[in-house]
Each structure stands twice: as structure tokens, then as C-alpha cells.
Amino acid sequence: MCASQTLIERQAMAAPNRDILKDSRIPATIRIGVTGHRKLTDSQAILVSDCMRQILDTLDKWLTENLHNSPHTFVVISPLAEGSDRIVAWEVLDWAKADPEYKPKLEVILPFPEEEYKKDFTGRSSYEEFKILLGRARSVKILDTMRPATEAYVPVGRYVVHASDVLIVVWNGQPPCGKGGTGDILEYARNLGQSLFIINIATGEITEEWNKDWVYDSLKYLDVFNGEHLNAKTFEEYVDRRFESLEKKSEKAGLPRERLLPMKEDLLPKYARASLLAKRYQAYYNWAGALIYLFSALAVIAVAIQTLFIPGPPYYLIWVEFFIILCVLILLWGLEHFKIHRNWIDYRFLAERLRIAIFLSTAGIEFTPLKYPPYFTISQQSDYWIVKAFGWTLNSRQKLSSDVPFEASKKFLLEAWVDDQLSFYSSKYEKNKHRMEVLDLTGYAMFIATLIASFMHASELEELLPEFLANANYLTFIGIVFPTVGALLVGFQLHREYKRNAERYSQMIAPLFSISQQMRLAGDRETLGKLLERANDLMLKENQDWRVSILSQKIGV
């Protein structure tokens, strides 16, 4: 039995490497909300089913034509009331063209707890259908509205509108007859500019009112992410190194080895893609920024040499300046055109969220996906594609039981995540502080040398200088070049954010240390869970603050 189990584990660990690069893609999802009438005749129910298949075919064709690098699928958001809600949910879940690897998912939103909600159903068979669908849901949310039952459907309907990319409206064409009804929710969605597919059960017509650009904005960056080229060998080696590191830490903590296997098949490849791409674009951005500052300084130096020491034709160094400035403009264009800055920030933010998900999922700890306030529109959510990508990845992964030994789980999370992060922030703080100090001292030296040279030149004290510096042109050269180099060092420090990063990293050390110490003393899962929530919240806010600050610091003219 033991030998057989070992063989199975080895096969499971080896299997992902066959398509590991493909497994690192995150499917593009369209979130389909539904609002509609409950009481439908048999013919109307058939009509709605037929219309839903047409709508799904329309969306499938549009996704195929516009997303060239991403598999795609759907998520249906439904309150599972009788009639329209359930028909749309069934049609999406049973979508005929679904990729077996990316089957559609169901998210359920209920106005109140199940026991209260089932009073609205017409009979036992209706409740049984509700339970079947509820069992297929990847998430269930109950709104704590604290409202009378007659008013509870208003917030549920609006929640569906905000949570959706497109809204299916099953409607009889009549004006609203009350709050929370189909007509009322349709009017609310239109006022928000929501994308709509309206199935008119009176005429059998489908009316499309969807803003394709709005929907595409939530998917185009994900498609770019999935289409980024990565070397397969480098990618596999990176995944293997990360897995071996986690394996050693889990073994040391006493965490069962098999708990790592689902993570290697799903979360780890997606994290690896995001992390490697973030590293790539960060390197591009840093090198481009360093070259821009360097080239700008070299252009000034070239002109200074030409003017002070090689006056008159041929103007070789003026041509050098011309080509240097041309290179600067090309670099600036490249940074903007290839979205180097944006890609680095987005991919790093996604990687950090996936990395934390790896640790918590392995330890059997559940946590919620990223969310936005309901009053934000997609146009205000510059990283909405990350929210969708992370949400799909988190909710589609294999759920692990939470019966892992408490002490093993605690030790693994401490060493592999919290203490590792504490060490990371401490190390980064020291490195950034040291680099900041070196650049500060060098910059001060340049400006002080300029001050001395300017004083000597203005006071006509050149004779006090060594013979090779006595020429006034040398002092002029120093007066031009040294402050240019000083400005270069200041600009480079601002570009690399050494001071800001040192402060940011230092602010993370104390709270992480406190959480680490409290985790060591935690004696039960509830206490540990609260500490993990604090750690997750702390790192999420730090990532968000970093993202906002870096987005505003991109190089430009």
C-alpha cells in the first residue's frame, strides 16, 4: 500500500510538467448575471432556454474572435429563484462548448438564509432543484439586509447587476410594477450603463444592449498576460525550485506531503507565470530608466567637451549628442508603447496575491477573493482584470480539507510565509537604505565639487589649482558636468525609489514581527485564523499602496 501510494504521488507530481506552461494561463471569464420573472409557462421556459443558448453562442464567438491567447468560460451569478434565475443558471452550467478544463461556474446570492428563502418556493420539487443547483455553486453569499421580506429582493437584484459583466434580463416588456422586480432592476442596470441581453418572453426577441469595449476592457490585459512568451525549460525549472523549497518547509513543519500536489498543478504555475513576467518587465523598466538618465547626462557631457575643448568643425560630439537624444526618445516611446511600467506593476500585484493563496490553500485556510466597492465601474478599476483572474483561480482550485494537524499548519505558515516575508522586508530595507546612502553621498560630493569649482572660477583663483586644472575651461567643464552627474544620481534614486522603498519596507517589519510572535503563541485555529487575516490584510494594503505609488512614478516627459 505504501509503495503504491508513493508511485501515485510521483506520477501526480510529474504530470503537470507535460503542459505546465499551458496550465499557467488563466481563463478569460464573462460574469453573467440574471434577473427575470419567476412564473413562466412551459413554452416561455423553452423560449428562454433557446434564447440563452443563442446568447452564449454570441458571447463565445465574440470571445474567440477577440481573445487570441486565452481560453474562455462563463460565471453565472444567480439568486436561484424559480423561473428565469434557474433556467439561465442551468444553461450556463451546461454550456455545450465548454472546455473540460474550464467549465462554467455558479455563484449564488441569496436574499436571506435558506430556511427562510425556501418559503418562496412552490413545492418540494422546486426546493429539490434549488438544492441541486446550490450544490453546484462555487460560492454562496447571503445578504444580511435586515429588511422585510418584501424589500429583500432590491439589494439582491442590485448586487447581481454590480457583480456582472453582462446581465440577462428575462422580461415581459411591461413597465416596473414594484421595487426589486425585473422592470425595476432593468431600469437600474440601464442607468448604470450595464451591458444587457434582454429576452422578451412576449415576443421571443433578444435585444442586445452591451458595450463591447466595456466588457473587453476587463479581458484584454488578461489576454496579453496569457500570451506573453516564456521559455518552457526556464519556466519548469522555476516551478520545480519553488516546489522543492515549499516541500522542504512543509516536511520540516510536519505538513502532509500530498497537500502540496494540488497546489503544484494549479496555483503554482499561475504564480510562476506572473512572477517571472513581473521580474522581466521590472528589469526592462529599471534598465530603460537607468539608460535614459545616463544618456541624458552623456549628451550634456558631449556638448560640453565639444564646446570647451574642440570648438569649431567637425562637430563629431554634436552628432554623438544627436544619437544619444534619439536613443532617449526611442526608450521613452518603448516604455509607453509596450506598457513596460504597467505590466510590471500588474503582474507583480497578481503574483503576490497568488503567492499568499498558495500558502493559505495548502494549509487549508480559506479567504475571500479581491473585491471592489459596488459603486466603482469597470472604467475606474484599472486592475479589474486582476480581480477577475485571481477570483477565478482561487475559486476553481481543488478545495483541500481543513483537517490538517494544527501545529503542522501553524509551523508551515510561519516559516514558509510570515517569517519568510519578515526576512524579505528586513533584507530589502537594508539594501535600499544602503543604496540610498551611497547615492546620497556621491551626489553630495558632485555638488560640493561644483561649488568649489564655481567659487575658484568666480574668484579668479585658478592659479591655486594644479597646473592641469588651471585652465578656466576645466573649471567650466566641472561646473557643467558635475551638477549634471549629481542630478543623474538624484534622478536615478528617485527612479529606483530607494528612499520610499526603504521606508515602506521598514514599516512592514514591526507589524509582521508582532504577528509572527503571536502566531507562535496561538493555541487554536480561531486565533490563528484571525492572525492570518491580519497578515493577509496587511500585505494586501501594502501591495495596493505600492501599486498606486509606483503607477504615479512612471518615467515620461
C-alpha positions in Angstrom: 0.0 0.0 0.0 2.8 2.4 0.9 4.8 1.7 -2.2 1.6 2.1 -4.3 0.9 5.4 -2.7 4.4 6.6 -3.3 4.1 5.8 -7.0 0.8 7.6 -7.3 2.3 10.7 -5.7 5.3 10.6 -8.0 3.0 10.4 -11.0 0.9 13.3 -9.8 4.0 15.4 -9.2 5.4 14.6 -12.7 2.1 15.1 -14.6 1.9 18.9 -14.5 5.2 19.2 -16.3 3.6 17.9 -19.5 1.6 21.0 -20.0 2.8 23.2 -17.3 3.1 26.3 -19.5 -0.4 25.8 -20.7 -1.6 25.3 -17.1 -0.2 28.7 -16.2 -2.8 30.5 -18.3 -5.9 31.9 -16.5 -9.1 31.7 -18.5 -11.0 34.9 -19.5 -14.4 34.9 -17.9 -17.5 36.8 -18.6 -19.7 37.1 -15.5 -23.3 36.6 -16.4 -25.9 38.0 -14.1 -29.6 37.2 -14.3 -32.9 39.0 -13.4 -36.2 37.8 -14.6 -39.8 36.7 -14.0 -40.4 33.7 -11.8 -43.7 32.5 -13.2 -43.1 31.2 -16.8 -45.3 28.9 -18.9 -43.7 25.8 -20.3 -43.4 27.4 -23.7 -41.9 30.5 -22.2 -39.3 28.4 -20.3 -38.4 26.6 -23.5 -38.1 30.0 -25.2 -35.7 31.3 -22.5 -33.6 28.2 -22.8 -33.3 28.6 -26.6 -32.5 32.3 -26.3 -29.8 31.6 -23.7 -28.1 29.2 -26.0 -28.1 31.8 -28.7 -26.7 34.4 -26.3 -23.9 32.0 -25.1 -23.0 31.3 -28.8 -22.9 35.1 -29.4 -20.5 35.6 -26.5 -18.5 32.6 -27.3 -17.9 33.8 -30.9 -17.0 37.3 -29.7 -14.5 35.9 -27.2 -12.9 33.6 -29.8 -12.5 36.5 -32.3 -11.1 39.0 -29.8 -9.0 36.9 -27.4 -6.3 35.0 -29.2 -4.2 33.8 -26.3 -6.8 32.8 -23.6 -9.2 30.0 -23.1 -12.6 31.4 -22.0 -15.6 30.5 -19.9 -18.5 31.9 -18.0 -19.5 32.5 -14.4 -23.3 32.9 -13.8 -24.5 34.9 -10.8 -28.0 33.9 -9.8 -30.3 34.1 -6.7 -31.8 30.8 -7.9 -35.3 32.0 -7.6 -37.9 29.9 -9.5 -38.2 30.5 -13.2 -35.7 32.7 -15.1 -32.9 32.6 -12.4 -32.7 28.8 -12.6 -33.1 28.4 -16.3 -30.2 30.8 -17.0 -28.1 29.1 -14.4 -28.7 25.6 -15.9 -28.0 26.8 -19.5 -24.7 28.4 -18.4 -23.6 25.4 -16.4 -24.5 23.0 -19.2 -22.9 25.2 -21.9 -22.2 22.7 -24.8 -18.9 24.3 -25.9 -17.3 24.5 -22.5 -13.6 23.5 -22.3 -13.4 20.5 -19.9 -10.6 22.2 -18.1 -12.6 25.5 -17.6 -16.2 24.5 -17.1 -18.6 27.4 -16.2 -19.1 28.2 -12.5 -22.1 29.3 -10.5 -22.1 31.9 -7.8 -25.3 32.2 -5.7 -26.5 35.3 -3.9 -29.5 34.7 -1.5 -31.7 37.5 0.0 -31.9 35.6 3.3 -30.9 32.2 4.8 -32.0 29.0 3.0 -34.7 28.1 5.6 -36.4 31.4 5.1 -35.8 31.5 1.3 -37.5 28.2 0.6 -40.8 29.5 1.8 -41.0 31.3 -1.5 -40.8 28.0 -3.5 -44.0 26.4 -4.8 -43.3 22.8 -3.7 -40.9 20.1 -2.8 -39.7 19.5 -6.4 -38.8 23.2 -6.6 -36.8 23.1 -3.4 -35.0 19.9 -4.6 -34.0 21.7 -7.8 -32.8 24.6 -5.7 -30.7 22.2 -3.6 -29.2 20.6 -6.7 -28.1 23.9 -8.1 -26.9 25.1 -4.7 -24.7 22.0 -4.5 -23.0 23.0 -7.8 -22.2 26.6 -6.6 -18.6 27.5 -6.1 -19.7 30.2 -3.6 -22.9 31.1 -1.8 -23.4 34.6 -0.3 -26.3 35.5 1.9 -27.1 39.2 2.1 -27.6 40.4 5.6 -30.1 43.1 4.6 -32.1 43.3 7.8 -35.1 44.3 5.7 -38.7 42.9 5.5 -39.0 40.0 3.0 -40.9 42.2 0.6 -37.9 44.5 0.3 -35.1 42.0 0.4 -35.0 41.5 -3.4 -33.9 45.0 -4.1 -30.4 44.7 -2.8 -30.1 41.2 -4.2 -31.0 42.4 -7.7 -28.6 45.3 -7.5 -25.8 43.0 -6.2 -26.3 40.9 -9.3 -26.0 44.0 -11.5 -22.8 45.1 -9.9 -21.2 41.7 -9.9 -21.8 41.0 -13.6 -20.1 41.9 -16.8 -23.4 41.3 -18.7 -26.9 41.0 -17.4 -29.5 38.6 -18.8 -33.0 40.2 -18.4 -36.0 37.8 -18.9 -38.8 40.4 -19.3 -42.3 40.6 -20.5 -41.8 44.2 -21.8 -44.1 45.8 -19.2 -43.1 48.8 -17.0 -41.8 48.2 -13.5 -44.6 47.2 -11.1 -42.6 47.4 -7.8 -39.2 47.7 -6.2 -36.9 44.7 -6.9 -38.9 43.4 -9.8 -37.5 42.7 -13.2 -38.5 46.0 -14.7 -37.0 47.9 -11.7 -33.7 46.1 -11.9 -33.6 46.6 -15.7 -34.1 50.3 -15.2 -31.4 50.4 -12.5 -28.9 48.5 -14.8 -29.6 50.8 -17.7 -28.9 53.9 -15.6 -25.5 52.4 -14.7 -24.7 51.6 -18.3 -24.6 47.9 -17.7 -24.3 45.6 -20.7 -27.6 43.8 -21.3 -29.2 40.9 -23.2 -33.0 41.3 -22.9 -35.1 38.2 -23.7 -38.7 39.4 -24.3 -40.9 36.5 -23.4 -43.9 38.2 -25.0 -42.3 38.5 -28.5 -39.4 35.9 -28.3 -36.9 38.6 -29.4 -33.4 39.1 -28.0 -32.3 42.7 -27.6 -28.6 43.3 -27.3 -27.5 46.5 -25.4 -24.0 45.6 -24.5 -21.0 47.8 -24.6 -18.3 45.5 -26.1 -15.5 47.9 -25.3 -16.5 48.0 -21.7 -16.5 44.2 -21.5 -13.3 43.9 -23.5 -11.5 46.3 -21.1 -11.9 43.7 -18.4 -10.3 41.0 -20.5 -7.7 42.5 -22.8 -4.9 42.7 -20.3 -5.5 39.2 -19.2 -5.2 38.1 -22.8 -1.9 39.9 -23.1 -0.8 38.2 -19.8 -1.7 34.7 -21.2 0.0 35.5 -24.5 3.4 36.5 -23.0 6.2 34.2 -24.2 8.1 32.2 -21.6 10.8 29.7 -22.2 9.4 26.3 -21.3 12.6 25.0 -19.7 13.2 28.1 -17.6 9.6 28.1 -16.5 9.6 24.4 -15.4 12.9 24.9 -13.6 11.4 27.9 -11.7 8.3 25.9 -10.7 10.4 23.0 -9.6 12.7 25.2 -7.5 9.7 26.8 -5.8 8.1 23.5 -5.2 11.2 22.0 -3.7 11.6 24.9 -1.4 8.0 24.5 -0.2 8.4 20.8 0.1 11.4 21.2 2.4 9.5 23.7 4.6 6.4 21.5 4.7 8.4 18.5 5.7 10.1 20.4 8.4 6.8 21.6 9.7 5.3 18.1 9.6 2.7 19.0 7.0 1.5 16.0 4.9 3.4 15.9 1.6 0.3 15.2 -0.5 -1.2 18.6 0.4 1.3 20.2 -1.9 0.4 18.3 -5.0 -2.9 20.1 -6.0 -1.1 23.4 -5.5 1.7 22.4 -7.9 -0.9 21.6 -10.6 -2.8 24.8 -10.3 -1.8 27.8 -8.2 2.0 27.4 -8.6 2.2 27.5 -12.4 0.0 30.6 -12.5 2.1 32.2 -9.8 5.2 31.3 -11.7 3.9 33.0 -14.9 3.0 36.2 -13.0 6.3 36.3 -11.1 8.6 35.6 -14.0 6.8 38.2 -16.2 6.9 40.7 -13.3 10.7 40.2 -13.0 11.1 40.6 -16.8 9.2 43.9 -17.0 10.8 45.2 -13.9 14.2 44.6 -15.4 13.1 46.3 -18.6 11.8 49.3 -16.7 14.9 49.6 -14.5 17.4 49.3 -17.3 15.4 51.7 -19.6 15.2 54.3 -16.7 18.9 54.0 -15.9 19.8 54.4 -19.6 17.6 57.4 -20.0 19.2 59.2 -17.1 22.7 58.1 -18.2 22.2 59.1 -21.8 20.8 62.5 -20.8 23.9 63.1 -18.8 26.2 61.9 -21.6 24.5 64.3 -24.0 25.4 67.2 -21.8 28.9 66.0 -21.4 29.4 65.6 -25.1 28.2 69.1 -25.8 30.5 70.5 -23.0 33.5 68.7 -24.4 32.8 69.9 -28.0 32.2 73.5 -26.9 35.1 73.8 -24.4 37.8 71.7 -25.9 37.1 71.0 -29.5 35.5 74.2 -30.8 34.5 74.5 -34.4 34.0 71.8 -37.1 34.0 68.9 -37.4 31.1 68.6 -34.9 31.6 64.9 -34.1 30.4 65.2 -30.5 27.3 67.2 -31.5 26.4 64.2 -33.7 27.0 62.0 -30.6 24.5 64.1 -28.7 22.0 63.8 -31.5 22.1 60.0 -31.5 22.1 59.9 -27.7 18.9 62.0 -27.6 17.4 59.9 -30.3 18.1 56.8 -28.1 16.4 58.5 -25.2 13.3 59.2 -27.3 13.2 55.6 -28.5 13.4 54.3 -24.9 10.6 56.7 -23.8 8.5 55.5 -26.7 9.2 51.9 -26.0 8.3 52.2 -22.3 4.9 53.6 -23.2 4.2 51.5 -26.3 5.0 48.2 -24.7 3.4 49.2 -21.4 6.5 48.1 -19.6 5.7 50.1 -16.4 2.0 48.9 -16.3 2.8 45.3 -17.0 5.5 45.1 -14.3 3.1 46.6 -11.6 0.1 44.5 -12.6 2.0 41.2 -12.9 3.7 41.8 -9.5 0.4 42.6 -7.8 -1.2 39.4 -9.2 1.9 37.3 -8.3 1.8 38.5 -4.7 -1.9 37.6 -4.3 -1.3 34.1 -5.8 1.7 33.5 -3.6 -0.3 34.2 -0.5 -3.1 31.9 -1.9 -0.6 29.1 -2.2 0.3 29.2 1.5 -3.2 29.6 2.8 -4.7 27.0 0.5 -2.0 24.4 1.3 -2.7 24.9 5.0 -6.5 24.5 4.4 -7.2 28.2 5.2 -10.0 29.9 3.2 -10.0 33.6 2.3 -12.1 35.8 0.1 -11.0 37.0 -3.4 -10.3 40.6 -4.2 -13.3 42.9 -4.3 -14.2 46.4 -5.2 -16.8 48.7 -3.7 -20.1 48.3 -5.7 -20.1 52.0 -6.8 -16.9 51.5 -8.8 -17.4 51.0 -12.5 -15.0 48.9 -14.6 -13.6 52.1 -16.1 -12.5 53.1 -12.5 -10.9 49.7 -11.8 -7.5 49.8 -13.5 -6.7 46.3 -12.3 -10.2 44.8 -12.7 -8.7 42.1 -14.9 -6.5 41.0 -11.9 -9.6 40.8 -9.7 -11.3 38.6 -12.2 -8.2 36.4 -12.8 -7.5 36.0 -9.1 -11.1 35.3 -8.4 -11.3 32.5 -11.0 -8.0 30.9 -9.9 -9.0 31.0 -6.2 -12.5 29.6 -6.6 -11.7 27.0 -9.3 -8.9 25.3 -7.4 -9.2 22.0 -5.7 -10.6 22.6 -2.2 -8.5 20.9 0.4 -9.8 19.7 3.7 -9.1 21.8 6.8 -8.3 18.8 9.0 -4.6 19.3 8.6 -2.8 19.0 12.0 -2.9 22.4 13.7 0.7 22.6 14.8 2.0 21.5 11.4 -0.2 24.1 9.7 1.0 26.8 12.0 4.7 25.9 11.6 4.4 25.8 7.8 2.6 29.2 7.6 5.1 30.7 10.0 8.3 29.5 8.2 7.1 29.5 4.6 5.1 32.7 4.7 5.2 35.1 7.6 8.8 34.6 8.7 9.9 34.4 5.1 8.2 37.8 4.5 9.7 39.3 7.6 13.1 38.3 6.4 12.3 39.6 2.9 11.2 43.0 4.2 14.2 43.3 6.6 16.7 42.4 3.8 15.1 44.8 1.3 15.1 47.6 3.9 18.8 47.2 4.5 19.6 47.0 0.8 17.5 50.0 -0.2 18.8 52.1 2.7 22.5 51.3 1.8 22.0 52.2 -1.9 20.2 55.4 -0.9 23.1 56.4 1.3 25.7 55.6 -1.3 23.9 57.7 -4.0 23.3 60.5 -1.5 26.9 60.7 -0.6 28.1 60.6 -4.2 25.5 63.2 -5.2 26.6 65.5 -2.4 30.2 65.0 -3.5 29.3 66.1 -7.0 27.5 69.2 -5.9 30.2 70.2 -3.3 32.9 69.8 -6.0 30.8 72.0 -8.3 30.5 74.6 -5.5 34.3 74.7 -5.0 35.0 74.9 -8.8 32.5 77.7 -9.2 34.0 79.6 -6.3 37.5 79.2 -7.6 36.5 80.3 -11.1 34.4 83.3 -10.0 37.2 84.4 -7.6 39.9 84.0 -10.3 41.9 81.7 -8.1 42.8 79.3 -10.8 46.5 79.7 -10.1 46.0 78.0 -6.8 45.0 74.8 -8.6 47.3 72.2 -10.0 48.6 73.1 -13.5 46.4 70.6 -15.4 43.3 72.3 -13.8 44.4 75.9 -14.1 42.7 76.4 -17.4 39.3 78.1 -16.9 37.7 75.7 -19.4 38.4 72.8 -17.0 36.6 74.6 -14.2 33.7 75.4 -16.6 33.6 71.8 -17.6 33.4 70.8 -13.9 30.7 73.4 -13.4 28.6 71.8 -16.2 29.3 68.1 -15.8 29.4 67.6 -12.0 25.9 69.0 -11.3 24.7 67.0 -14.3 26.1 63.8 -12.8 24.6 64.9 -9.4 21.2 65.4 -11.0 21.7 62.0 -12.7 22.2 60.3 -9.3 19.2 62.1 -7.8 17.0 61.1 -10.7 18.3 57.5 -10.6 17.5 57.3 -6.9 14.0 58.7 -7.5 13.5 56.3 -10.4 14.5 53.3 -8.3 12.5 54.6 -5.3 15.3 53.6 -2.8 14.2 56.1 -0.1 10.5 55.4 -0.5 11.1 51.6 -0.6 13.3 51.7 2.4 10.6 53.4 4.4 7.9 51.1 3.0 9.8 48.0 3.9 10.7 49.3 7.4 7.0 49.9 8.1 6.2 46.3 7.5 8.9 44.8 9.8 7.3 45.7 13.2 3.7 44.5 12.5 4.9 41.3 10.8 7.2 40.6 13.7 4.3 41.1 16.1 2.1 38.7 14.0 4.9 36.2 13.9 5.3 36.2 17.7 1.6 36.0 18.3 1.3 33.0 15.9 3.9 31.1 17.9 1.7 31.6 20.9 -1.6 30.8 19.2 -3.2 27.6 20.6 -6.3 27.2 18.5 -7.4 27.6 14.9 -9.7 30.5 15.6 -6.8 32.6 17.0 -4.5 31.5 14.2 -7.2 32.4 11.6 -7.6 35.9 12.9 -3.8 36.4 12.8 -3.6 35.2 9.3 -6.4 37.6 8.3 -4.4 40.4 9.8 -1.3 39.3 7.9 -3.2 38.9 4.6 -4.8 42.3 5.1 -1.5 44.0 5.9 0.2 42.6 2.8 -2.8 43.4 0.6 -2.8 47.0 1.7 1.0 47.2 1.3 0.7 45.8 -2.2 -2.1 48.2 -3.1 -0.3 51.2 -1.7 2.8 50.2 -3.6 0.8 49.8 -6.8 -0.7 53.2 -6.5 2.5 55.0 -5.7 4.5 53.3 -8.5 1.8 53.9 -11.1 2.2 57.6 -10.4 6.0 57.5 -10.8 6.4 56.2 -14.3 9.1 57.8 -16.5 7.8 60.3 -19.0 8.3 63.7 -20.5 
